[in-house]
Amino acid sequence: RIVSSNEETPHTYVAGQRVELWCQLSRAEAPVHWYKDGEEVEEGENLVLEREGPRCCLVLPCARLQDTGEFVCDVGGDSVFYTITVAEPPVRIVSSNEAAPHAYEVGQRVELWCQLSRAEVSVHWYKDGEEVEEGENLVLEREGPRCCLVLPCARLQDAGEFVCDVGGDSVFYTITVSAPQAHIAPVPEARRLRELLAGLPLLLECEVSPEGAPVCWLKDGEAVVPGETLGIQADGCWRKLHIPAAVPSDSGTYTCDAGDDTVSFVVTVREVPVRIVSSNEETPHTYVAGQCVELWCQLSRAEAPVHWYKDGEEVEEGENLVLEREGPRCCLVLPCARLQDTGEFICDTGDTAVCYHVMVAEPRVRILNPAERSLELPVLAPGCVELRCELSVPDAPVRWFKDGLEVDETDNLRLLVDGAWRCLLISRSSAEDTGEYICESKDEAISFDVKVSEPPVKILQPRRPPPIVKVSPGETVTLSCELSRADAPVCWAREGVRLEAGGSWVLEEEGAHHRLLIPAARAEHAGKYTCDAADDAVTFTVQVSDPPVRILERDALPTCRRCRAMEDLVLEVHLSHAHGEVKWYKDGEKLQDTGRVRLEEDGQRRALVILGATGRDAGEYLCDTRDDSIIFCVTVEVRRVVEIIAELQNLTVLEGDDATFKCMVSPEDVAVTWQLDGRPVVPSERLQVARSGLCHSLTIRGCQLSDAATVTANAEGLLSMARLSVQEAQVLFVQKLRDVVVEEQQDACLEVEVSHEAAEVQWLKQGVLLQPSNKYLMCESGCQRTLTICNVSPSDRGTYRCESLHDRTQGKLSVEPQKVSIRKPLADVETFEKQTATFLLELSHAGVPGVWTRGGVRVKPNATCRVSATGCTHSLTLEGLTLEDSGTITFTADTVRCSARLLVREPPISMLKLPQDLEVPEAGAATFECEMSRASAEVKWLKDGTELRPGPHCRMYSAGRRRLLQLSRCALPDAGTYTCEAGDCRASATLRVHEHQVHIVQELQDARVREGDNAVFTCEVSHGDVAGEWFRDGEKIKVSSTMKIRQEGTRHFLLLCTVRPEDAGAIRFAARTATSEAGLQVEALPIRIVKPLRDKTVLARHKATLECTVSHARGRVRWLRGDTEIFTSDKYEICNLDCYRTLIIHHVGPEDEDSYTCDAFDDRSTARLLVEGE
């Protein structure tokens, strides 16, 4: 990969410069190829290839015009592009006397010269924006690369700006011709030629003499108007023009004109280079024809111009290429990409560029439908076969193959195209059409496995299942069927066994008709015969019937039979012949010869015998011979018998267990009652009666010794009795004693859990029975039994045992020496001087001695220090605290130690005396005073919430505990709320300042002056500390080089320098509510034509310039052709610059010959215009 390069550097050079293109690779040994405009470069005298490790470099030692082009550094997987531009070196002004001062007096020789970088370049000289013409007062000289403009005898009208222009460079000369009065000190050329980036501040300054000389700032010849974006300042002898943030429109020539001297500054403000902030250059630009391509980049400036190029040529907007611009975002869109759109697109902003490599490929031809790539298609001949698939590209070609060979169209096989669908159609299919068909596009293929099969063989006759064929022995049986095809083979079978011709079977075929003949039927020929034609089959049922089986004397048989329960039931019939078969049914269900049911045959006799009949045997019995049947209705008489099948059994249970008595009684619906010792049992939570089928039960929950009794079950008079015995429960230990370890003088608790609550136990120590006392506390709680040994000592250690009648358990008690610990530690205390502090600490044991220390020194009780101990609590109380008492308090006892911090602070500051509200006259003094509780207290003074700072009119000082704020020469803005703040303590007071009642002592006087003179207005007011404002025609006057405002005590002055007629108006002075007004009248000087017009001869179709000079720049003139006034139009251009009045006539012709007059109302000048040639 190419890690870095100087691709982003602007590669614009001048012929002769050195060009160096470099890139840093990720590997040093990687091969590199350099290309120019697509062709690999060759090393030579004018092109050098250098390699140093991973750094590759192409060097043009001396750039030539033909080196312009695109250079590419290619490393196989990556490349970088350099766009090189080599231009002719611009003509430069090597040197000039521009920097020399060009202030001249009338009559002096003026010589302006410049040295060019090349001799053969054309040069143009301009004065005040117009090209100069040679004459006796202006001579143009040229000697090789040196150009010179000479004014042999300087005149006042020669003052102005001369420019020597060579196309790519120019030099400016500001000429002043006057008497040496106001003078501007020379400004170094470096300070007069200013180049800066937009957004930076610009300061132009020059030094004038004398100090008060007025100056006028011009930009490109027009007066500069101060505003928010441009300020003009005067500081002593210095005159400054300041632009806080320059913009490109601020570029130009700035002139500081002092009347008799000027200085010019050439300012060039360049835009900040445009950067490409982001783009989708890195996105892969690989597309398929028809897709929308969007290339975009985000610029650092919204208005920056952008050019798009494709393969080195600038693109043109059209239907297939759209250029979009939205703020700083530039976008090139190809709505529908084409193959010819492949190439390199470049977005060029002049300062930088971004490159996009767009690749447009043909769309991939995919088979959309069917989705599967392999299909099986069974077809029944002679049906139609239609193979269809849909393509992603409608006009893409496909090829059809069958079993690997490309198919050709025939009358029966057609290849169809329907939009994006491709179809193979076989009108009538046959078995030879079976095979694998493949539809293949450029990129994908799909296969169809077509299987054409013959139609299945159907049995046409008989259409419905044939009826049962019944024949008598010896008759002929004929079974026949008709098939749908004559050539279809058939197979005859009987009961699943295939039949072959011969013996008793005759098989016949006649076209589509097939027959099976049995010439002489016998009983063994009965059964199911099947004619199987592979796809279809038919089954015939043949019955070779015996004589019908009849029931003899059926009317004489008793059909309604009664029998008693547990007797044998016998139903019998006699058949017409001995080998007849019968079936017996009870209530529709067939009976089998099993268990209690027996089926008997004896010759013609058939009998059904049911042994030990019960009520369930009653019902309807059917005897069926297929040819005859008879029904018997049987009723069984059952007598109700109550019987205890299983008797109650005696039970012995433990106290607290459950006892359940059970017996089984027949039948199920017998009502059983229970008794205890002859008393009826009432079901409850303890006595529960249950029944499940023949089983009846009585459950007694939680048996007690008193529950022992005789239990009786009464089943409709039939009794069953049993005895319940309850044995007393054993007392066992559920939870055993555990070993216990306690500290000396604490209580020890030994605990066990017994098997039931009423159990009695006894406690022993070392085999000695313990009795309840103050030392030994014995408690019972449910099944819990507890022994508490109070205030244990070493003598209490040993083995303790708990015993019941049936069980015992023991545990060991160990006594350890007591360990002192801190239950409640000391806490830090923070208090004020002269207050009391108490430290408390609680130990785990009482009576433990302790030692208190402060700062490592043991505390001894005295008048200001008390030490006490109550139980486990120890305390230290310190009274009359001072700041020096701050420190660490420590308590030590046995092996424990605890410390806390004591912090003694000064008491909070308070105000003993508060500041008072004050009222003072304007310019008077005010003093606020407050007294603090401590002399060292620090305070802040605030006015209306803003902290005050000491100044000429604001003093803050302390005197002991007093804090003072002194305000001198109070003004109206000083009124407000003043606050003294010391930490959390503050107090406020209000200052009111009474305004002076100002009145005019000396009114303004009207003034009448001549144009160019100075006008002075004076006004005196009653108070000297009041500011005033000056207005002219209602607009406030601002101080400038021609407007001076001054105040001396109670007197106010306005000085207007070099007044002009437009300065005339109403002058008003205002000091608060007092005002005075006067008028200013300016007598205008008559306008004279100082330099008259001169006759002029010009060539046809050129422009003619007529110029004259008036005595004053404000002079208004009009131009006449003959006696007709001329106005500005496409033909005539009228210019007024300073004292110069110019008429320019464009594209003059013979018709323009005439007399032209410049009329200044007080004076006029006429000249003749002649036109030569046509």
N, C-alpha and C positions, 0 to 999 in steps of 0.2 A: 504494500500500500504506500501511497504518497502521504507522508505524515504532515508536512508543511511545505509552503512555497511562497513566492512573491507574486502569485497570480493576481491577488486583489490589488496590488500596487498599480497606480495608473502608469501605463507604458506609452507615454507620449513623449517623443524626443525630437530634438533638432538635429539636422544633418551634422555629422562630426562628433556627436556625443557618444559616450561608451554605453552600450546596452548589455545588461547582465540579467539573465533569466536563470533562476535556480529552484531546485526542489529537494526536499529531504526525504529519503526512502526509509521504510521500516527495516530493510536488510541491505547490508553493504554490497553484497555480491550480485544483486539482482540486475539482469540486463535492462538497458534503457535505450529507447529509440527517440530521436528528435525529428519532428516533421514541420515543414513550413508549407502552409496552404495545401496540405494533403500529401506532399512529397518529402521523402526522407532527405535530411540535409547532409551536406558533405563538408568536412573540415577543409579549411583553407586559410589564406591570409586574412580574409574578411570575416571568418567565422571560426571560433575556437570552442571545442568541447572539452570541459574539464571534469575530473572525477576525483573526489577525495572522500574515501569511506562511503557512507550512505548519502553524501551530498553530491548532486549532479548539477552542472552549470553549463549554460550556453552563453558565450560572450561574443558580441559584435564590437570590436575595438573602436571602429569609427563608423557610426551609423550612416547609411545611404538611403536615398529616397526609395530605391527598389527593395529595401529591407522591410518596408511596410507590409503587414499581413498577419496571419494567425499562425503562431508557433504552438506545437503540441509536444509535451513530454509524455511518452507512453511507456508503461512498465508491464503491459500485458493485462493485468486485472484492474488497473487504475490508470488515469491520465489526468493531466491538468493543461488548461488552455491559456495562452497569453496573446492578447490582441495588441500588436505593435503598430504605432503610428509615427512615421518619421516625416517631418515637415522642413521646408526651407527655413533657415534662420531668419527671424524677423529683423527688419531694419531697426536699428536702435540709434538713439542719439547718444554718442559716446561722451561728449562733453559739451558744455555751453557756458555762456556767461549769465545764465538764468539766475544763479545765486548772487551775482554781483548786484549791488544796489542800483536801481534804475530811477533814481530821483534826479531830475534835471531842472535847470532853470531855462527860461526862454532864451533861445539863441544858441544853446549848447549843442554839440554834435552827439547824436545817439547812435550807438552801434550795438546791434543785437546779433550774436553769432552762435552757431552750433556746429559740432563736428559729428558727422554721420559714420555709421559702421561700413557703408558702401558708398561708392562715388556716384554710381549711375542711377540713383533713386531720385524720383521726382519729389519736389518739396513745395508745399503751399504755406504761404504766410497769411495770417488772419489778424484783423484788428477788431476787437469787440464783436467777434463772431462773423465778420464779413471778410472775404478775401481782399487783400490790398491790391492797388494798381500802382505801377511805377509812374513816377513823374519827377519834376524838379525837386519836390520836397520829400520824395521817398525813393531810394535806390536799392535794388536787389542785386547782390553780388554772389558769384559762385566760383569757387576755385577747388576743383577736385571734390573731396568729401566735405569741404568747409563751405557753409552757407552763411550769408550775412545780409541783414537788413540795416540800412543806414538812413537816418534822418539827419541831413546836413545841418539843418537849423531847426531845433525843436521849437514847437509852438504849443500854446495852451491846448488846442484841440487834438494835439498828438497824444495827450494823456489817455491812457486806457490799457487794455490787456492785449498784448501781441502774442500770437501762437505760431510756433513753427511746427507744422504737422507733416510727418513722413508716412502716414498710414497706420503703422503699428505702434508708433511712439510719437510723442509730442512734448514740447517744452513751452512753458508759459513765461512771459515777461510782462510784468506790470509796470507801466511807465507813468511816472507822474512828472508833470511839467508845471512848475509853479515857483513862486518866491519861497525861499527856505524859511518856512514858519514852523508848523507842526512837523515833528520828525518821529519816525518809527525806527527803533533800533533794529539792526539787521537780525534776522531770524535764520539759524542754521538750516541748510537744505534738508537735513534729516528730520527736522521738526516741521518743515513745510510740506514735505511729501509724506502723507500718512496713509498707510494701508492697514486695515483691521477687519476682523470678522464681525458679522452682524451680531448684535446683542452686547458688544463691548462698549464701554464709555469712550467718548471722544472729547478731548480738551485742546482747544486752539488758543494760544495766548501770544501777546506781543507787548513790548514796552514802548510807551510813547513819552514824548517830552514836548512841551512842559506837562506837568502832572495833570492839570485839569483840562487838557485838550480833548474836545469831543471827537468821537470816532463813530463811524457807521459800518456795520457788518453787512456784507453782500454775499449772496450765494449765486454763482453763475450770473452775476451782474444785477440781481434783484435783491432789494433790501430784505433782511432777515427779520421776521416777526417773532419775538420771544413768546414762549408758551410752556405747556407741561413737558413737552419733549425737547425743548431747546431753551437754554438760559444764557443771558448775556450779563456779565459781571464787570465791575470796575473796582480795582483794588490798588489805590495809589496810582503809580505810573503804569500799572499792568491792566490790559484790557483782555477779557477772556470770553470765549464762546464755548459752552459746555452742552454736550448731548449725552444724557445718562445711558441710553441704550441705542446705539446706531443701527440703522436699517439700510438696505441697499439704496433706497431713494435718497439717502443723505449724501451719497457720493457727489462730488462736484468740486468746483473751485470756490473757496471761501476767501473773501477779501476784507481786510480790516482797513477802512478808508478814514484817514485822519484829515482829509481835506487837502493837505499839502504833501502827504506821504501815505503810502499804502503798502500792505504786505499781503501776499496771497498764499493760501494753503491748498494744496491739491489733495483731496480726500477720496480714497477709494475704499468703499465698504463692500466686502465680498460676502456672498451667502456662505453659510456653513455647508461644507461638502455634503451632498446627498448620500445617505447610506441606505442599503437594503437591509431592513431590520429582520425580516423573515420571508420565507418563500417555501413553495412545495418542490424545490429543486431536488431534494433528497428522495422524494417519493418516486417509486418505480413508474416510469411513464411508458408502459407497454400496454397497447390497446388493440382491440379488434376492430376491423372496419365497421363503421356505423356507430361506434361508441362516441360519447361526448368527451372531448379533451379540454381540460381547464388548467392553464398555467397562470399562477398568480404570485405576486410579491408585494410586501408591505414596505413602503418607503418611510424614511425619517421625516420627510416634509411632503405635505399634501400637494403643493403647487409645482413640484419639481417636474420638468419635462422628461418624457420617457419615449424611447424608440425601441421597437421590436424588430428583430432580424431573424430570418430563417436561412440557414446555410450561407451567412454573410450578406444577404440581400434584405433590405428593409421590406417588411410585409405591407400589403395593402388590404384595407378592410373590404369585405364583400359578403356574399351570401354564405360562403364556406369558412369565413374567418371574421370574428367579431372582437373588437378591442373595447374593453370596459374600463371605466375609471370611477372610483367612489372614494373621495378623500385621498388618503395616502395609499389606498389599495389599488393596484393595477392588475388587470386580468386579460389574458388572451384566450379566447374560446373557439374551439373547432366543434361546431354543433354536431357534425356527422363526419367522423374521421375517415379519410381515404388513404389508400396505400401510398399515394404520392406525398402525403403529409409527413411521412417518416423523414427525420432529419434533426438538425441542431437548431433550437430556438434560443435566442438571446434577448434578454431584457436589459437595455443599456440606459443608464441615467446620466451618462457623461462622466461622473466621478467613479462609478462602479458598475458592475454588470453581473448578471446571474445567467447560467447556461442550463438548458433543459434538453435532454436527449430523448426524443419521442420516437417510439417504434410502433408502427401500425401494421398488423398482420391480418392475413385473410381469416375470416371467421371459421371456427372449427365446425365441420359438418357432423352433427350428432343425430342419432335416430331417437326421436322423442317418444313415439308410440309404435309398437307396444313397448312397455318398460322392460320386459324380460328379453334377454338376448338369445334364448333358445325356447322354441315352442313346439309342442306336439299337436298335430292337427289330424284327427281321424276323419275320414271321408267315406261315405257309402256310395259306391258306384250305382248309377252314372251321374252322381250329383255334381254341382258346380264347385270348383276350388278357387277361392279368392284369397290371395296373400297380400296384405296391405301394411305399409309402414309410413310414418310421418317424419320428415326431415326438419332440422332446425333452420336450414337455408333453402328457401322454396325452389330456387333454380339450380341446385346442386345436382350433378349427374350421379347415377347409380348403375351397378351391373348386377345381373341375376345369374346365378349358377345353380345347376342341378347335379348333385353327386360329383362336384368338382369341375363340371364342364359348363361353359357359358351357354345359356339358352338362346334360341332364336325364335322369333315370332312365327306362328303357323296359324291356320284357320281355327284350330282348337285352342291355341295358347297365345295370349295377347299380353303385351306389356303396356300399361296405361300410366299417364301422368295427370294428376289432378291437384294443381297448386303445389303444396308441400307434400302431398301424398304420392307414393309410388305403389303400383298395383300389378300383380301377376295373376291373370285370370285364365282358368282352364274351364271351358264351357261344359264339356262332358268328360268326366273322369273315368279312368279304367285302371286296372291293376298295375299296368306298366307305368302309370303316373306316380306310383309310390317312390319315395326317395327323400333326400335332404336338399331343400331349396335354400339358397343364401342370397340375401340382398346386401350388397357391399357399397358403402359410400367411401369418400376419401379417407375418413378417419375411423369409421366404425362399421360393423357388420352385424346382421341378425340372421339366425337360421330357423327354418320351419321344417319339422320332421313330418312329412305328409304320408299317411298310411291309408291307401284306398282298399277297401274290403268289399267282397261281394255281398249282396243283400241276404239276410237270414232266411232260411227255409221255413215256411209257415205251413201248418196243416190247415187246409181250407175246409175240408169236411172230415169228421163232423166239427161244426163250429163250437157247439156247446158240449159240455161233458155228456157223453152218451148215457142213456138209461141203463140200468142193470139188465144184463142179458140173462134171462131165466130159461133154462131148458130142462127137459127131463132126460134121464139117462137114455143113451142110444140115439138122441137127436143130433143133427149137424149144427155146429156153431160156426157162423161166418162173422169175422171182425174185419172191417175195411176202413181206409182213410184215403183222402186226396191231398197231394202236396202242391205247393206253389211252383215247384220246379220238377221237371220229369227226371232230370239226371241226379237228383238228390238221393243219397243212400239212406236207408232206414234200418232200424234194428228192432226186432220183436223180443219181448222178455215177459216171463211170468214170475211174479213175486220176486223181481230183481234178477232172475236167472235167464240169461240169453237163450233164445230158442233157435234151433237149427232145423232146416227142412228134413223130414223123414220121420218114420214111425207114426205117431198120432198127429203130427203137425204137417200142414201143407201151406207153403208160402208162395204167393202169386204176385207178379208185378205186371202192370199194363199201363205204360206211359207214366202219368203222375199218380195212378191208382195202385195201392198196395193192399193185399188181403191176407188174412190168416184163417185157415180152415181147420176145424176139428171134426172129422167125418162122423165119429160115434162118441158122444160125450159120455163120460163116466164121472162118478163122484169125485175122483181125484183131479179131474180137470177143472173143478171150481177154483176161483181165485181172481187176482187182478192181473190183467194183460196190458202191457205198455208198448205203444208204437213210438219210438224215439227217432226224430229226424235231426238230431244234433242241436238245432236252434229252437226246436219246438217238440212237444210230445203230447200224446193223448193216452188216457188210461181207460180200459174197459173192465167192468166187473162181471164175471160169469158165475152164475149160480146154477149148480146141478142139484135140483131140489129133491129131497126125500118126501114121503107121504107126510101130511100135516100131523103134528102132535096135538091130541085133544085130551082134556081132563074129563074122565068118566064120571058120570052121576054127579055133575057139579051142582045141579039144583038140589040134590039131596044132602049136600054137605052143610054142616052147621057153620055159618060165617060169623056169628056173634058168639064169642067165647068168653067165659068168666073163670078166673082162677084166684086162689088165695096166694098171699105173699109166701114165698119160700117153697111153694109147690112147683113141680116141673110142668111146663107148658108144652103140649105136643100138637102141631098142626100137620095133617097129612092129606095127600091126594093120590089118585090112581090115574096113570096115563094110558093113552090108547095103545102104545107099544113100548116095549121094555127099554129100547135104546134112546128114548126121548130125553132131551136135556131141559132142565128148569132152572130158574133163578129166583131167589127169595129177596124181597125188599121190605124194609120197615120204615114207614113214613118217608118213602122215596129214596132211602139209602140202602145200597146193596149189602146183604149180610154175607159174612165169610164164616167158614167152618173153623172157629177158634174158641177156646175156653168154654164159657157157659153156653155158647151157641153151637149146635151140632146139626149138620145137614146129612140126612140118611137116604140111601137108595137101596131098594130091594125089589128087583124085577120091575114091575110096573109101578110099585109104590114109591113115592117121594115124600119125605117128612122133614119138618123143622122142629127141633127140640131145644127148649130154653130151660136150663137147669136152675132151680131156686129162683123163681120169678120174683121181681121186686116191682115197686110202683113205677120205676123208670121203664119197665118192659111193656107197659100198656101202650096201645097205639094201633095203627093200621098196617097189616102185613099183606104183601102181594106175592102170589106165586105165578110166574110168567114162563110160558113154553114157546114164546114167539108166535105160535099159532093160536094160543088160547091163554086165558089167565083167570084168576079168582082172587078175591080180597076177603081177608078175615079181620074182624074188629075185635081186639082183645082188651079186657078190663081186668086189672089186678087189684084185689082188695087188700089194703095194708092196715094193721092195727098199731096205734101209737104206743111205744114202749120207751120209758125213761130209764136210763142206765148210767151209772157212774163207772166210767171206763177206767179212770185212774184215781185212786183215793188220795186224800191229804196225807202228808208225811210229817212226823214230829220234827221240830227244829230247835236247835240250841245255838244262840248267837251271843257275841260279846256285847257288853254294854256300849251303846252308841252306834252299833251296826244296824243295817236294815234287815228285816225278816220278810220273806215272800212265801206264801202258801199257795199251791196250785192243785187243781183237780180237773179231770176231763169228763164231761157229761154229754151224753147223746140223748136226743138229737140236739142240733145247734140252737133251736129256739126255746130250750128249756130255761125258765127263770130261776136263777140261783140267788139266795140271800145268805149273808154272813153274820156270825154271832161270835162275841168274845165272852166266855163264861156265861152264856145264855143271854147276854145283852146284845140287841141288834147293833150292827156296825153302821155308823153314819159316816159316809165318805167325807174326808177332810184333807188338809195338807199332810198330816201324819198318816192317816188311814186312807189308802188309795185302792179302789176296786177297779179291776180291768177284765176285759173279755176279748178273746180272739178265737173265732170259730168254736170248737168244742172245748177250748181251754178257758177256765175261769181262774182269776188270781186275786189275792188280798196281800197288799204290801204295807208293813208297819215301819215307818221311818224313824231312825234314831232311837232304837229300843232302850228303855230304861228297866231297872230291876223290877219296877212295879208293873211292867207290861207282861210279866209271865202270866199265862192264862191258857184255857182250852178254846181252840178255834173250831167252829162248826160251819160247814157248807150245807145248805138246805136246798135240794133240787126237786121241787114240787113234791115235798114229803120224803124224799130219799135223802138221808143224812150221811155226811162223811166228817169225821172228827180227827183232830191232831193236837199235840201239846207244844206250846211255845215256852222255852226255858231261856232266861237271860243271865249270863255269867258276868261277874264284876270284871272291868277292864284293867289291865296292868298299867302301872305308871312307869313310862319310859322317858328318857331324855332325848328330845328331838335335837336340841342344840347343846353341845357339851361345854364344859368350862374351858377357858383358854388362859394361857399364861399372861400375867399383867405386870408391867413395869411402870412405876410411878415415882415421882420425886418426893423427897422427905417433906412432911407437913402438908401434903395434899391428900385428897380423898381418893380411895381405891374402890372401884366398882366391879364385882364379880357377878356374872349374869348367865342363867341357863333358861332353856325352854323345854317344858314337859309336854307329854302327849295329850293331856286334857286338862281343862281349867280347874276341876275340883281336886286335882292331885295334891297330896301333902308331901313336903320334903323337909329335911333337916340339914343344917350346915355344921361342919366340923373343921377344926384346925389341928393339924398334926394328930388326928384321931380323937381330939377333945371336942365334945359337943359345945356349940356356941349358943348363947342366949341373947335375945334382943336387949340392947342397952344404948347409952349415948355413944359408945364406941362402935357398936355393931348395929346397923339398921337393916332389917329384913323386910322386903316389900314383895307383894304379889300383884300382878296386873295381867289378867287373862291367863295365858299359859306361860307368862314370863315370871321368873323367880329371881330376885336381886338381893345380894349382900353388899352393903356399903360399909367400908372401914374408914372411919373419920380420922383426919390428922395423923396419917401414918408415920411411923418411926421405924428405925432399923429393926426393932424387936418384932414388928408385925410381919416380917418376911417369913415365908414358909409355904407348906402345901395345904391348900384348902380343898374340902370335899363336900359335895352335895349328894344326899342319898334319898331314895324312895324305897318302898317295900320290894320293888322288882328290879331296880337299876341304880347305878351310882356313876359319878363323874368327878374328876379332880383337876386342879390347875395350880400353878406356882405363882406366888406374888413376890416380886423383886422390888426393893426400895433403893433408890439412888439418891446421893446427896443433892440438895437443891441447887439449881442454876439460875442465877439472877439475869434477867433480860429487861429491856426497856419496852414498856407497853405504849407509852405516849411520850415521844421525844420532845426536846426543847424546840421552840419556834422563834424565828427572828423577830426582833422588836424594833420598830422605828417610831421615835417620839421627838418632842421638842425640848429645848432647854427648860430647866427648872421643873420639868414634869417627873413622874414616877414610872418606873418600868419594873414589871414582875415576870420572872421566868419560872415556869412550872414543868415538872417532869414526873412521870409515873413509872415505878418499877414493878416487876412481876411479884416481888415478895415484900412484905412489910418488915420494919425493923432493921433494914440494911443501911449501915452508915455510909455517908458520901461526902465528897470534898468539892467545893465550888472554887473556880479560879477565874480571874479576869486578866486577859493579856498574859497568861502564864504565871500570874502571881496569885497565891491563895487569898481568898476573900475572908476577911475577919469581920464578924458582926460589930457594928458601931451605930452611931446616931443616924447615919444615912444608908445603912446596909443591914438588912434583916434576913436571917437564914432560918427555915423551919422545915419540919418533917412530920407529916400526919399520915399514918398507915403506910401505904405504898407511895404516897405523893410527897415530893420534895420541892421546895420553892425558895427563890432568891428575890428579894425586893430591894431596888435601888431608888433612893429619893434625891431630889434636888440635883438633877442631872446637869452636867455641863458638856460642851462640845468635846472636851478631852476625854470624857467617859466612853466615847465610841470605841468599840473593839469587839473581841471574841470572848464569850462567856462559856465556860466548860464545866461539866459535872462529871465526876469520876466516882464509881462505886464498884467494889469487888473487881470483876473483870470487864465491866462495861464502861463506855465513855461516850459522852454526847456533847455537841457544841452548837451554839447559835450566835448570831450576829446582833450586836446592839449598835444602832445608828441614831445619833443625837443630832438634830438639825436646828438651825435658827428658827425662831417663830416666824410665821408668814408676815410679809410687809403689809402695813396698813397706812392709811392717810389720816393724819391728825388734823390737817387743815386743807380744805378743798378749794380749788380755784373758783373765782367769782366772775359773774357776767360783767362785761365792760361795754361802754359806749364811748367812742372817740370821734372827733371831727376828722375829715379827710386830711391827710398829711400829718396827723397827730401821732403820738406814741401810745402803745398799750403794753402793760406788763401783767402776765398771769403768774400766780404764785401758789404753791401747795407745799405742805410740810409732811414728811414721811416719818415713820416710826423708827427708822434706822438711818444713821448718817451715811452708811455705805450703800444704800439702796440705789440701783440704777433705774432710770426712767426713760421713756420715750415720749416725745410730743408729736401729736398727730393733728392735722387739720382736715375735717370732713372725711376721716378714715385713712388719709394718706400721711405717711411719716414725713416730718419736717427735717430739713437739713440746715445747719448754720449758714448764714450768708450776710451780705452787707446790711440788709434790713431785718435780719432775724438772728437774735443771740439767745443761747441757752447756757445757763451756768448754775452752779450749786453753791450754797452757803450753809454749811453744817447739814442739818436735816431739811433745809429749805431748797426747793427746786423752782427756778424762775425761767420764764420765756418772755423775752422782750422783743416787741415789734416796733420798728421806727418807720416814720413816713408811711403811715397806713394808707392804702388805696382801697377803692371800692371792692376789688376782688379779694381783699384780705378778710372781708366779713365772712363769718361762718362759725362752726363749732370746733373748739380746740379741746383736745383730750390729753390728759397726762396718764400714762400707762406704766405700771410697775408690776410685771408678772400678771397675776390674776386680779390685781387691784387697779382700778381705773376711775377717773373722775373727769367730767366735762364742764365747760363753760362756753358761753356764746359771746362773740365779738360783733358789735354793730358799728359800722362806719358811716357817718353822716356826710352826704355829698355836698360839695361846694355849690353855691348858686352862681354860676359863671355868667358874666355879661360883657359886652363889647365896650372897651374903653375908647379905641380909635378905629373908625370904620374904614373899609376899603375905599380907594379912590379910583375912578375911571382912568384908563390909560389909553393914549393914542400914540403909536410908534410907526416908524417906517419899516418896510420889509428889510430883514437882515439885521435890525437892531435888537437889543435886549429889552425885555419888559419886566419891571419889578412891582410886586404888590405887597403891601405891609398892612398887618392888622394886629391890634393890641387888645388883650383880654384882661379881666380883673385878677386872675390867678396865674402864677407861673408854672404850676405843676400840672396843668391841664393840657392834654394832647389835642391837636387840631387836625382837620382834614381839608384838603383843597379839591374843588370840583370845577370842571369846565363843561358847560352845557349839560349839567346833570351827571356827567361821568367822572368818577374819581380819578384824580391825577396821580400817576405813578412816577417815581423818580427815575430819570433817564439822563442821557448825555445832554439833552436840551431842556430838561425840566429839573430844577433844583429846589428843594424845600429845606428850610432852616428855621430853628427856634432859638431865641435869645431871651430867657426869662419869660416875661409876659408878652413879648413881641414875636410874631410869626411872619416869615418871609416866603414869597414864591417868586422864583427867577425863571423866566422863559428866555432861552438863548436863541439868537438868530431866528427871530419869529418869521413866520410865513403867513400869507393871507388866510390860509385855512386854519391858522391858530386863533383867529378872531372869534369872540364869543363871550358868554357870561361867565365870569370867574366868581366862585362862591367859596367862603371859608366857613367851617362849622366846628364849634367846640362845644360838645354836648348839645344843650338846647339853644345856645347862642349862635347866630349866623350873621354874616355880612356879605354883601354882593356888590360887584362892580363890573363894568364892561371893558373889554379889550378890543380896540380897533387897530387894524394893520393897513397902512397905506402901501398898496402894491406898486412896485417899480414897473415902468413901461418895458415891454418885451421888444428888444432890438435884434435884428439879424446881424450877427457879428461876422459870419462868413457867408457871403451870398452864394446863390446857385451859379454854376458855370455851364456854358453851352456844351453839349455832348453829342458826339457822333458815334453810332453803334452799328454793328452788322445786323442785317435782318435775321429774324428768328432767334436772336439772343435777347438777354435782358438788359434793360437800361436802368442805371441807378443815378438819381438826382439827389444831392445832399447839401444841406446848409446847416449852420450852427447859429442857435439863438442865444441870447444873453443869459437866460435862466432856464433851468431844467424844467420848471413848471409851466413854461410858456406853451400856450395852446395855439396851434396853427391849423390852417386848412389849405388844401391843394386844389389848384384850378388848372384846367386845360382851356386855354383861351379865357372865356368868361364863365365856363361851366365847372362846377365843383366836382371833384373826384372823390369817390368813396371806395373803401376796401372791397375787392371782388377777386374773381379768379385772375383777372387781368392786372389789377393794381394791388400792390401791397404797401401799406403805410406803416412806418416804424418810427417810434419815439424812444430814444435811448439817451438818458441824461440830457445834454443840451443839443444833441444831434437830432435833426428831423430829416427823414429819408423817404423818398418815393421810389418804388421799384416797379418797373413796367415789364411784364413777362411777354416773351415771344413777339417782339416788336416787328412791325411791318411798315411799309411806306405810309399807310393810313395813320400811323401814330406820330408822324412828323407834325410838330406844332410848338406853340409857346406854352411853357408850364410855369406856374407861379406858386410860390409858398407865401401865404398871407398870414402874418402874425398880428393882424388887426392894427397894432401900432406901427408896423413896418412890414415891407414885403420885398421879395426878390423874384426876378423872372429870368428864365434861361430858355434857349432854343434847343430842341431835340431833332437831329438829323439822322436818317436811316440810309445806309449804303448797301447795295447788293440785294438780290432777290433769289 
